[in-house]
Amino acid sequence: MPINNVEHGMISSRARERMVRKQLVERGIIDPRVLTVMRSVLRHLFVDEALAGRAYSDMSLPIGEGQTISQPFIVARMTESLQLLGDEEVLEIGTGSGYQTSVLAGLCRKVYTIERHQKLAEKARRKLRNLNIHNVIYRTGDGTLGWPEPRLFDRILVTAGAPVVPENLIDQLAVDGFLLIPEGGAESQELVRLIKQKDGSIKREILELCRFVPLVGAKGWAEKE
Ligand code: SAM
């Protein structure tokens, strides 16, 4: 017998609660605001229906165009590492499914997000509009070049792996701002946090090892033939 919406809602809310406890809290995510948002964003709505049953599993999942929605833990870790207080303007490179975008939108004033695949960008925009998330501005294009209009961001989050940190992104980081980016080889990277100091110099921290799909663009990896 097919389950109804109420039953489905209860199952997914239990699955989310379990995801937060087992995958996030037990692995050291402690920011209560991040945990609250991770509990409230419905990850199963960001994957195809056929994959919805695995939406709260400890893994990334395909979203089309050869791309993935990131593992919940890495979304939480990156979000926590941004130390958002609520008033920030955040630039996200790699909208993907829009899941991470929704998490950010719940924790800051405005998200500016860029995705290079038109199809994914359109799908994410529609999804967030249907979820009544309105503090997001979308662009389709090459995020390695930064936001197309001149602007400084309090936080910049790159959700794909770069060979080196694109200079254009460092230029668009405000003083005291954080830029979080997976940097390294095509197969594995280090999650790096750059903090822009008052004198314009950059403090660099390595947070952990990670594995992301490549950041493809003029200041990233070349597109595979
Ligand atoms: N955070 C996303 C989510 O929650 O679904 C997952 C992002 S996925 C791991 C990385 C995304 O970065 C892909 O959608 C990919 O198309 C995008 N991407 C790769 N290079 C890009 C670039 N130069 N500019 C914009 N987006 C890019």
Residues whose N, C-alpha, C, O or C-beta is under 5 A from the ligand:
A	BS01	SAM	Q67 T68 I69 S70 I93 G94 T95 G96 S97 G98 Y99 Q100 I114 E115 R116 H117 G141 D142 G143 T144 T159 A160 V213 P214 L215 V216 G217
